[in-house]
């Protein structure tokens, strides 16, 4: 059985947990972004003071690799407009680290697409709707849909997707796009593009925009419909389970986030700064963190319905949703349909 982005096996995760090691790390090069997405977890995106230097970013990545990380996931801000992206991609490639980048596509021209292909970067292109008006509204930017679809075409011209060039489309599930998502799922599958559909974590901008939110019962129906599509039309079997469609999120077992200013956090949803990479080594921060140790010991520490759920062996809900809505990262996930009662 594989968990977490369909890449790490259950056995690999158990070994990493037992040895206090990582399998991956998420990192922000910068929080600067040209979009104003209505659901974004980043509150300030026009500028950011005190961001990590290139040398500090490289040192952090080296520390993650020393802890066993094989994969680095680049978040943002918008990575494709980060002025030193090419340098960082070359550094990661020379370090033999698998690289995945989440992007809105703004900076993806032929030159960058060729570079991404050269370094075999896994690309997750953000696209929430194939309807231009809906997409532009969700992105908070006129012309966002054109940017995203243009980037998709450019990536395809560079050879994405293929056996060596992984391409996904990252989509948040919201009230505005939910009716089109089954057709969009088929559209992506038929083009060998992996759909990354996920429930919105209720934080930052998403909390201010309640018009985005979908109730748990509706989410359940969507997950079940997409599961049936995959089973009946594409020969893929998975059990419907939030917050990721066709996947499981237990990333705190083997991963962490380092923000653009050096804060080390469990993930983008559990916004508890464990320490700063400028103060202590990553290994020490993770080893000495009560939060991380509690999450690794989730079977004993998770509370409420999540603790007694029949899926508790392989799932602990969305820890980000639990933290943002209750203030307790160990609380039962309030957004899961299994907890509706």
N, C-alpha and C positions, 0 to 999 in steps of 0.2 A: 504494500500500500504506500502510495506517495502523498506527501503533504506539502503545503506551502509552495505555491507557484509550480506545482507538479514536478519539482526537480529533486527534492531531497526525500529519501526514503525514511520510513519510520525508524529503521535501524540506525541510519546515519544521524538522525536527530537524537536518539537515545544516547549514542556514543558521545555526541557533542555536549549534551547536557551533563552527562556524568563527568566529563573532563573539563567543564567550564570553558568550552571553546565555542567559537562562532562558525557558522556556515556561510553567512552573508552579512552585509552591512548596508544600510541606507544612508546616504549622505547628500546634503544640500551644498552645492558649490556657491550659490547665492540665492537670496530670496527676491531679487529683482525680477519682475514679470510685467509683460505688456498687456496681459489680460486681467480682467476683474471678475473672475468666475464667482457666481452667486453662491457656490457651495464650498469654496476653497477653505482649507484649514489654515492658510497663512493670512494673518491680519494685515501686515504692512508689506507692500510689494513694490512701491515706487522707488524706495531707497532703503538701505540698511547699513547702519554704521557698525564698525567693529567686526566685520566679517573675516573669516579665516583667510590667511594669505595662501598662495599656491604652495609654499613650503609647508605650511601647517596642514593643508589638506593632504598633501603627499605623505607626510609623517603619520597622519591619522590612518590613512589607507594601509601603510606599512604595518602599523600596529594591529589593524584588523586582520591582515594576512598572517601575521605572526600568531594570532589566536585561532587560525584555521580557516578564516573566511576565504571562500573560493569565488565569491560573486559580490560585486559592488553594484548597488542600485542607485542611480543618480536621480534625485528629486529636485524640486525647486520651490519657488521661483521657476524661471524658464531656462533650462540648461542650454537650449540651442542658441540663446543670445548671450550666454556667458562668454566674455571675451577670450578666455583661456581654455575653452573647451577642447580644442584640438590637442593642446599640450597635455591636458589631463587624460584624454583618450589614449594618447601614445604611451603615457606613463602606465596606465592600467594594462594596456596590451603587453608592454615589455615585462610587466610584473606577472604575466600569465593569469590575470584575473578576468573571469567572465564579467562582462559589463552589460547592464540593462539601463536604459534611459527612458524616463517618462517625459514626453514633450508635447506641446501644443502645435509644434511644426513650424513656428514662425521663422526660425533660422535655417530650416532645411532646404537649401538650394542644391544644385547638382554637386557642387564641391563637397559640402558637408555629407550629403547622402553617400558619395563615393568613399569618403573617409570612414563613415559608419560601417559600410560594407567591408572595407579593407580590414578593419579591426574586429569584424564579426560582432558588432554591438547589437544586442537585442533591443529592439525599439518598441515602445508602447506609446502609440500615437493617440492623443486624446481626441475623441469624437463622440459627442453625446446624442447627436441627432443628425439624420440625413436631410432634415428640413432646415434650410438656411436661417429662416426667421427664428426658429426655436433655438438652434445652436448659437446664434449671435446673442440672443437674450441671455442664455445660460452663461455664456462666456463674458458677458458685459462689454462686448466689443463688436462694433459693426464690421463685417467682413471676416469674422473669425471662421465661419464655415468655409469660405473661399481659401483661407490660409491653410486650414486643416486638410481639405480635400486636395489642394495643390501639393501639400507635403506628401500626402499618400501617393499621388501620381509620381512624384519625384523619387520616392523610395522604391516604388515598383520599377521605375526605369533603371534604378541602380541594382536591381536583382532581388529585392524583397517581395514577397517572402520566398524562401527556399529552405532546403534541408539545413543549410549552414546559416541562413539569414532569417532569424526569428522576427516575426512582426505580429504585434497585437494591437488591438484598438481598446483603449481604456475608456469606459463609459460608466457614469454614475446613473443609478436608477432614480428617477424623479417623476413627479406627477405629469410633467410636460412631455416626457418621451416614452412613458411606459407602454402606451398602446402600439408604438412602432418597434419595440424591442424584439419581439419574436421574428419579425421580417428582417430586422437588422442582424439578428443572430444567424439566420440562414444565409444572408448576403455575405457575411464575413466567413462563415464556414465554407461556402462555395468558392471562396477565393483563397482558401488556406491561410486566412488571417485569424489568429486566436482572439476570441472575445474575452476581454477582462471587464466583466460587468460586476459592479459592486453597489451595495447599499451605502447611501451617504452617511458619513459619521456626523452626528449632530453637534457641531462645534463651530466656533468662529462665525464666518459669514452664513453658514447653513442655519445656525440658530436664529439669525436675523431675518431669514427668508423662509418662513414657515410654509409658503406656497409651494415649496419644492417637495415637501414630505409626503411619503406614501405609507399608508397604514399597514400593519403587519399581515393582516389577512390577504390584502392585495399583493403584497410581496410574495407570500406563500404561493398564491395562484400563478404568479409569473415564474417563480423558480420551478414549479412543477411543470408548467408548459414548456419551458426551455429544456428541462430534463427529458421530457417526452420527445421533443424535436431531436435532441442529440441521440437518444436511444433508437428512435424509429427511422430517422433519416440519415444519420451519420455513424451509427454503430458505436456510440460512446455512452458508457453507463456511469452515472454518478447519482448520488442521493441529494435531493434538494436540502440545502443547509446554508443559512446566512452566516457571514455577511457577503461572501464571495460566491458568485454563480459557478457551480461546477468545480469548486475548489474548497480548501480549508485554510483558515488563517490561524496558525499557532506560532507566529513568527518570533514571539518573545522567548521561545525555547532556544533559538539559534541565531537571532539577529538583534540589531538595535539601530537607532537613528542618531546621527550626529548632525546637528543643525548648522546653518551657515555661520553662526557665531560661536560654535564649539560646544553647545550644550548637548549632553548625552541623554537621550530619552529612550524609553522602551519602544515607542513607535510614534507616528504622527498623531494618533488619537489619544494615547496616554501621555499627555503633555506635562509630565513630571520630570523636571531637570534633576537627574541623578547626581550630576557634577558637570564640570567643564573640562574638555580635553586639554585646555591650557593649564589646568591646575594639577591634574593627575593623569597617569597612564590609563589607557582604555581597559587593559586587563584588570587593574586594581579597581577601577570604577565599577565594572560589571561584577567582579567577584565580591565586592563589599556592599553591593546594593541590596537592601532589604526588599525593594520592589521587584527587582529581577529574580531574586531567590524565591519570593512568594509566587511569582508567575511560573517559574520552573517547577515549583511544587504545587501546581494548580489543583491537583486532585484533592489535596487536603485543604487548600486555602480558599478556593472559589466558594461563594455563598449562594444561598437561595436555590431557585429552580435549576440554575446551571450546575450546581453541585449534584443534584439528584436526577438530572436528566439522563435518559437512556443513552444519549450520545456523549456522555461526560468523558468517556475514555479517549475520544478522538476530537473533542470540540470543547471550547470554553467561551463560545459566543464572541462578540466583538468587545474586547476590553476597552477600546476607545469609546464606544457608545456607552458602556457602563460607567466609565469615569466621567465623561462629559455630562451625562444626565443625572448621575447620583452623587458624584464626588468621590466614589469608592471604586477603584480599579478592579477590586475583587467581587463587586456586586454582580448579581445576575444581570444578564444583558436585557435591558428593557425593550429593545427593538426586535427581539427574536419572537417569531410567532408561537414557539413552544412555551413561551412565558406569558402569553396574553392573559391567562387567568390570574 
